[in-house]
Amino acid sequence: MAMEILQHPVLFATNAIHRCDLDTFSVDELLMILETENPFLMEMDRLESLINGTSTSGQASHLRGYLVGIFDTRKMFSALRPDLSH
């Protein structure tokens, strides 16, 4: 399943990268965003908006779980070392 997601073709739609109307992201949109933005370095608000805009069913749910794990890890790191977090 993970290999299918990684090999899924990415459609380059620049308007999908920074949408304001976050209904839900498709797998293609999420993969495009993750190609251009590092979830370990993006602002926490941006990461949270990606999580909130990601479906909890289908293939997108696996990417949502990945993003939630990164979000939780970054929050924990910020709590332990606030001087190093951004």
Backbone as a chain_set.jsonl record, in Angstrom:
{"seq": "MAMEILQHPVLFATNAIHRCDLDTFSVDELLMILETENPFLMEMDRLESLINGTSTSGQASHLRGYLVGIFDTRKMFSALRPDLSH", "coords": {"N": [[0.818, -1.186, 0.0], [1.881, 1.311, 0.852], [3.906, 1.628, -1.026], [2.392, 1.885, -3.334], [1.272, 4.399, -2.934], [3.567, 6.002, -2.946], [4.368, 5.652, -5.565], [2.35, 6.73, -6.972], [1.07, 8.727, -9.607], [1.821, 12.17, -9.809], [-0.1, 15.003, -10.175], [0.458, 18.138, -11.447], [-0.865, 20.782, -10.142], [-0.941, 23.914, -9.498], [-2.707, 25.562, -8.12], [-3.72, 23.938, -6.164], [-1.887, 23.765, -4.179], [-1.73, 25.873, -2.261], [-4.421, 26.28, -1.237], [-7.301, 28.057, -0.091], [-9.799, 27.193, 0.56], [-10.308, 24.572, 2.284], [-11.599, 21.741, 1.795], [-11.381, 18.788, 1.321], [-8.303, 17.16, 0.701], [-7.102, 15.544, -2.199], [-5.344, 12.464, -2.89], [-3.444, 12.941, -4.866], [-3.131, 15.736, -4.655], [-2.115, 15.948, -2.037], [0.308, 14.542, -2.327], [1.622, 16.21, -4.124], [1.884, 18.534, -2.582], [3.535, 17.544, -0.537], [5.769, 17.037, -2.06], [6.727, 19.566, -2.567], [6.862, 20.9, -0.16], [8.304, 20.58, 3.039], [7.172, 18.626, 5.607], [8.361, 18.539, 8.082], [9.51, 20.969, 8.417], [7.69, 22.983, 7.789], [5.376, 25.587, 8.823], [3.587, 25.129, 11.881], [0.853, 25.701, 11.832], [0.269, 25.45, 9.112], [0.807, 22.722, 8.722], [-1.136, 21.636, 10.407], [-3.427, 22.517, 9.064], [-3.226, 21.007, 6.735], [-3.614, 18.458, 7.797], [-6.237, 18.697, 8.798], [-7.557, 19.063, 6.412], [-7.467, 16.647, 5.163], [-8.738, 13.57, 4.093], [-10.304, 11.015, 6.091], [-10.582, 8.523, 5.17], [-9.899, 5.857, 2.813], [-6.999, 5.948, 0.584], [-5.87, 8.395, 1.267], [-6.067, 8.509, 4.002], [-3.872, 7.163, 5.047], [-1.753, 8.88, 4.482], [-2.653, 11.002, 6.011], [-2.4, 9.94, 8.593], [0.39, 9.755, 8.695], [1.051, 12.502, 8.615], [-0.178, 13.363, 10.99], [1.375, 11.982, 12.843], [3.865, 13.271, 12.451], [3.12, 15.85, 13.245], [2.442, 15.448, 15.988], [4.947, 14.587, 16.943], [6.499, 16.87, 16.483], [5.193, 18.677, 18.191], [5.735, 17.486, 20.66], [8.529, 17.669, 20.676], [8.77, 20.461, 20.682], [7.737, 21.015, 23.199], [9.647, 19.849, 24.822], [12.047, 21.093, 24.086], [11.814, 24.138, 23.847], [13.428, 26.247, 23.053], [14.603, 25.506, 20.664], [12.584, 25.09, 18.874], [10.452, 26.198, 16.171]], "CA": [[0.0, 0.0, 0.0], [2.735, 2.494, 0.903], [4.61, 1.749, -2.304], [1.428, 2.407, -4.302], [1.154, 5.838, -2.704], [4.796, 6.643, -3.382], [4.484, 5.565, -7.01], [1.168, 7.341, -7.573], [1.459, 9.886, -10.413], [1.496, 13.472, -9.227], [-0.582, 15.986, -11.128], [0.929, 19.443, -11.032], [-1.91, 21.803, -10.143], [-0.406, 24.871, -8.53], [-3.75, 26.119, -7.268], [-4.015, 23.003, -5.082], [-0.847, 23.801, -3.159], [-2.064, 26.812, -1.186], [-5.844, 26.593, -1.31], [-7.9, 28.617, 1.11], [-10.985, 26.406, 0.869], [-9.826, 23.223, 2.566], [-12.622, 20.728, 2.007], [-10.494, 17.645, 1.526], [-7.25, 17.024, -0.299], [-6.981, 14.236, -2.842], [-4.005, 11.885, -2.742], [-2.565, 13.664, -5.788], [-2.834, 17.052, -4.08], [-1.217, 15.749, -0.892], [1.638, 14.176, -2.809], [2.212, 17.424, -4.7], [2.263, 19.398, -1.461], [4.688, 16.938, 0.136], [6.912, 17.18, -2.963], [7.209, 20.947, -2.575], [6.986, 21.415, 1.208], [8.777, 19.6, 4.01], [6.297, 18.687, 6.784], [9.168, 18.718, 9.29], [9.958, 22.36, 8.482], [6.617, 23.949, 7.554], [4.744, 26.145, 10.013], [2.656, 24.194, 12.518], [-0.493, 26.007, 11.349], [0.156, 24.862, 7.772], [0.731, 21.275, 8.916], [-2.453, 21.348, 10.971], [-4.434, 22.708, 8.019], [-3.147, 19.833, 5.861], [-4.239, 17.343, 8.509], [-7.677, 18.938, 8.839], [-8.083, 18.984, 5.061], [-7.199, 15.324, 4.602], [-9.801, 12.592, 4.341], [-9.997, 9.951, 7.048], [-10.861, 7.229, 4.545], [-9.167, 5.603, 1.581], [-5.541, 6.084, 0.581], [-5.473, 9.645, 1.925], [-5.996, 8.308, 5.448], [-2.5, 6.766, 5.382], [-0.968, 10.119, 4.498], [-3.12, 11.778, 7.164], [-1.745, 9.352, 9.759], [1.795, 10.179, 8.625], [1.113, 13.919, 8.991], [-0.518, 13.453, 12.414], [2.571, 11.538, 13.566], [4.849, 14.36, 12.4], [2.587, 16.944, 14.065], [2.612, 15.074, 17.398], [6.378, 14.574, 17.239], [6.967, 18.256, 16.562], [4.648, 19.27, 19.419], [6.491, 16.932, 21.777], [9.857, 18.265, 20.614], [8.628, 21.857, 21.108], [7.541, 21.04, 24.646], [10.9, 19.47, 25.48], [13.095, 22.06, 23.749], [11.183, 25.322, 23.233], [14.45, 27.135, 22.506], [14.977, 25.052, 19.339], [11.421, 24.971, 18.003], [10.079, 27.421, 15.441]], "C": [[0.868, 1.258, 0.0], [3.476, 2.699, -0.409], [3.68, 2.28, -3.383], [1.293, 3.914, -4.165], [2.387, 6.555, -3.22], [4.941, 6.646, -4.896], [3.304, 6.212, -7.73], [1.579, 8.566, -8.38], [0.973, 11.188, -9.786], [1.061, 14.405, -10.346], [-0.213, 17.363, -10.623], [-0.174, 20.482, -11.221], [-1.519, 22.816, -9.082], [-1.479, 25.471, -7.645], [-4.095, 25.195, -6.113], [-3.013, 23.122, -3.944], [-1.228, 24.699, -1.988], [-3.519, 27.246, -1.295], [-6.304, 27.214, -0.005], [-9.119, 27.798, 1.532], [-10.593, 24.945, 1.051], [-10.998, 22.29, 2.838], [-11.916, 19.431, 2.325], [-9.485, 17.619, 0.387], [-7.324, 15.634, -0.906], [-5.558, 13.724, -2.599], [-3.022, 12.623, -3.644], [-2.173, 15.024, -5.228], [-1.884, 16.933, -2.898], [0.194, 15.402, -1.336], [2.352, 15.372, -3.421], [2.688, 18.364, -3.598], [3.504, 18.846, -0.764], [5.934, 16.925, -0.741], [7.541, 18.557, -2.837], [7.433, 21.529, -1.182], [7.396, 20.288, 2.144], [7.905, 19.689, 5.264], [7.064, 18.831, 8.096], [9.58, 20.17, 9.485], [8.841, 23.389, 8.308], [6.041, 24.447, 8.882], [3.73, 25.143, 10.569], [1.219, 24.435, 12.058], [-0.738, 25.386, 9.979], [0.007, 23.351, 7.875], [-0.639, 20.881, 9.457], [-3.56, 21.521, 9.929], [-4.407, 21.555, 7.014], [-3.836, 18.634, 6.503], [-5.763, 17.495, 8.489], [-8.322, 18.826, 7.468], [-7.88, 17.645, 4.392], [-8.287, 14.351, 5.03], [-9.346, 11.533, 5.337], [-10.312, 8.573, 6.472], [-10.049, 7.088, 3.262], [-7.668, 5.773, 1.733], [-5.075, 7.336, 1.313], [-5.35, 9.471, 3.434], [-4.605, 7.884, 5.896], [-1.587, 7.993, 5.434], [-1.368, 10.998, 5.67], [-2.457, 11.262, 8.436], [-0.275, 9.734, 9.838], [1.936, 11.622, 9.095], [0.783, 14.124, 10.469], [0.683, 13.027, 13.258], [3.654, 12.609, 13.585], [4.409, 15.505, 13.292], [2.805, 16.652, 15.556], [4.073, 15.078, 17.809], [6.918, 15.988, 17.385], [6.439, 18.959, 17.803], [5.419, 18.776, 20.638], [7.892, 17.548, 21.827], [9.817, 19.713, 21.092], [8.45, 21.969, 22.617], [8.836, 20.731, 25.397], [12.001, 20.503, 25.278], [12.493, 23.298, 23.082], [12.192, 26.29, 22.612], [14.842, 26.754, 21.078], [13.796, 24.971, 18.365], [11.152, 26.292, 17.301], [8.626, 27.453, 15.173]], "O": [[0.614, 2.179, -0.777], [3.651, 3.835, -0.851], [4.109, 3.037, -4.254], [1.207, 4.626, -5.165], [2.275, 7.601, -3.86], [5.57, 7.544, -5.456], [3.264, 6.239, -8.96], [2.365, 9.377, -7.891], [-0.153, 11.276, -9.298], [1.768, 14.574, -11.34], [-0.536, 17.719, -9.49], [-0.384, 20.991, -12.322], [-1.747, 22.593, -7.893], [-1.187, 25.857, -6.513], [-4.719, 25.643, -5.151], [-3.269, 22.624, -2.848], [-1.058, 24.309, -0.833], [-3.814, 28.434, -1.43], [-5.756, 26.926, 1.059], [-9.436, 27.717, 2.718], [-10.55, 24.179, 0.089], [-11.354, 22.07, 3.996], [-11.862, 19.02, 3.484], [-9.786, 18.008, -0.741], [-7.58, 14.658, -0.202], [-4.685, 14.471, -2.156], [-1.894, 12.901, -3.237], [-1.011, 15.422, -5.317], [-0.951, 17.726, -2.767], [1.167, 15.913, -0.782], [3.561, 15.527, -3.251], [3.782, 18.923, -3.684], [4.421, 19.6, -0.439], [7.046, 16.813, -0.225], [8.755, 18.701, -2.983], [8.119, 22.541, -1.038], [6.885, 19.172, 2.045], [7.896, 20.727, 5.926], [6.482, 19.206, 9.113], [9.958, 20.565, 10.588], [9.029, 24.557, 8.647], [6.201, 23.809, 9.923], [3.096, 24.404, 9.815], [0.449, 23.486, 11.909], [-1.818, 24.859, 9.713], [-0.83, 22.762, 7.19], [-1.229, 19.899, 9.007], [-4.523, 20.754, 9.915], [-5.453, 21.166, 6.496], [-4.551, 17.887, 5.835], [-6.486, 16.541, 8.199], [-9.511, 18.526, 7.368], [-8.096, 17.511, 3.188], [-8.695, 14.325, 6.191], [-8.164, 11.199, 5.416], [-10.31, 7.577, 7.194], [-9.574, 8.075, 2.7], [-7.129, 5.748, 2.84], [-4.001, 7.339, 1.914], [-4.607, 10.209, 4.081], [-4.192, 8.209, 7.009], [-0.752, 8.118, 6.33], [-0.521, 11.667, 6.262], [-2.002, 12.051, 9.265], [0.245, 10.005, 10.921], [2.831, 11.937, 9.88], [1.395, 14.964, 11.128], [0.973, 13.65, 14.279], [4.292, 12.832, 14.614], [5.223, 16.075, 14.019], [3.295, 17.506, 16.295], [4.407, 15.525, 18.906], [7.697, 16.274, 18.295], [7.154, 19.755, 18.411], [5.722, 19.554, 21.543], [8.379, 17.905, 22.9], [10.708, 20.154, 21.818], [8.952, 22.905, 23.239], [9.09, 21.279, 26.469], [12.793, 20.76, 26.184], [12.648, 23.484, 21.875], [11.833, 27.073, 21.732], [15.365, 27.595, 20.346], [13.997, 24.801, 17.163], [11.561, 27.358, 17.763], [8.131, 28.404, 14.569]]}, "num_chains": 1, "name": "protein.A"}
